[in-house]
Amino acid sequence: MDGIVIVAILAVAFVFFVVKDKKKKSSVSKKTTPSKPKAPTVSELKKLTKNQLVELAEKKNLKVKKSGAKAAVISEIREQLK
């Protein structure tokens, strides 16, 4: 009879910890919010060619002067992505 009581207590304890762990995991996943994608840094943009910068602007629906200097295109992209 004592063995059955010990097994029952262990079973209850096991279920308690499993349920507690599931609640803990679900509360952690709920707290994480998707972060806003950040704009590329100036140094990242400088590594691209001017044509790549213009293509990037087109993909992100940004308006840039294609005839402008590379530095001007970078600054226009950064300004519009803020």
C-alpha angles and dihedrals in degrees: 000000000000090000092057092051092051092048091048092051091048091049092051091048091049093051091047093054094044092052091044091051092050091051090049092051094047093049091051093051091049093054095058111091123192109257122229110259106254124230117257115261123248091251091053091050093047089060090063125081119245091254090052090050091052090049090050090051091050092050091052093044093243124152115232133160107252090198093055125100119272091252090053091050090050092050092048091051093048092047093052094045095055 
